[in-house]
């Protein structure tokens, strides 16, 4: 529940910080007494407590490891052998875009 863990503490810290700013303005206005400065001190402490609450609330859950998929295993391409009509008795082997001319030699082997 993100609202209770992060949003509420964040709003509380923002309201308290604004309260501190308003009270400092009142305390430095000249007509305020010691009560204004005491209010500034109390609101400052409450802001610190709320900030700690926000920090701990946002770090309650342990970090999750990143989700990654294992790489697909390498499968070498299967060569496609086609008869070569131009040369006599040879064949063309094509794999991964490369064309290789295989010449047959006597005895059935290739060179």
C-alpha positions in Angstrom: 0.0 0.0 0.0 2.0 2.9 -1.4 -0.4 5.6 -0.1 0.1 4.7 3.5 3.8 4.0 3.3 5.0 7.0 1.2 2.4 9.5 0.3 1.0 10.1 3.8 4.4 10.7 5.5 5.4 12.9 2.6 2.3 15.1 3.0 2.9 15.3 6.8 6.5 16.4 6.3 5.4 19.1 3.8 2.6 20.4 6.1 5.0 20.5 9.1 7.7 22.3 7.1 5.2 24.9 6.0 4.1 25.3 9.6 7.8 25.9 10.6 8.1 28.6 7.9 4.9 30.3 9.0 5.9 30.3 12.7 9.4 31.7 11.9 7.6 34.5 10.0 5.4 35.1 13.0 8.3 34.8 15.5 10.4 37.4 13.7 7.5 39.8 13.3 8.3 41.7 16.4 5.1 41.3 18.4 5.4 37.6 19.1 6.8 36.3 22.4 8.7 33.3 23.5 5.7 31.0 22.6 6.3 31.6 18.9 9.9 30.5 19.1 8.9 27.5 21.3 6.4 26.6 18.6 9.2 26.8 15.9 11.3 24.5 18.0 8.5 22.0 18.5 7.5 22.0 14.8 11.1 21.6 13.8 11.4 18.5 16.0 8.1 17.1 14.7 9.4 17.7 11.1 12.5 15.7 12.0 10.5 12.8 13.4 8.2 12.8 10.4 11.2 12.8 8.1 12.6 9.8 9.8 9.1 8.2 9.5 9.1 8.9 5.8 12.6 7.4 5.4 11.8 4.2 7.3 8.4 3.8 5.7 9.9 4.0 2.2 12.6 1.4 3.0 10.4 -1.2 4.8 10.7 -3.8 2.1 14.1 -5.2 1.2 15.1 -4.3 -2.4 14.1 -6.8 -5.0 16.7 -8.2 -7.3 16.3 -7.1 -10.9 14.3 -9.5 -13.0 16.3 -10.8 -15.9 15.8 -13.5 -18.4 18.6 -15.9 -19.1 20.1 -15.5 -22.6 18.9 -17.9 -25.2 21.4 -20.7 -25.9 23.4 -20.3 -29.1 22.2 -22.5 -31.9 24.5 -22.4 -34.9 22.7 -21.9 -38.2 22.1 -25.0 -40.3 23.8 -24.7 -43.7 21.7 -24.9 -46.8 23.3 -26.9 -49.6 22.2 -26.2 -53.1 23.4 -27.7 -56.4 25.6 -25.4 -58.4 24.5 -25.5 -62.1 27.4 -23.3 -63.3 30.4 -25.4 -62.3 30.6 -29.1 -62.9 29.8 -31.2 -60.0 30.3 -28.6 -57.3 27.8 -27.4 -54.7 27.2 -24.2 -52.9 26.9 -24.1 -49.2 25.1 -21.0 -47.8 25.0 -20.3 -44.1 24.4 -17.0 -42.3 24.6 -15.0 -45.5 28.1 -16.3 -46.5 28.4 -18.3 -49.7 31.2 -20.9 -50.0 32.0 -22.8 -53.1 32.8 -26.4 -52.3 34.6 -28.3 -55.1 34.3 -32.1 -55.2 37.5 -34.0 -55.8 38.1 -37.6 -56.8 37.2 -40.0 -54.1 34.1 -38.1 -53.0 35.7 -35.7 -50.6 35.6 -31.9 -50.6 38.4 -29.4 -50.7 
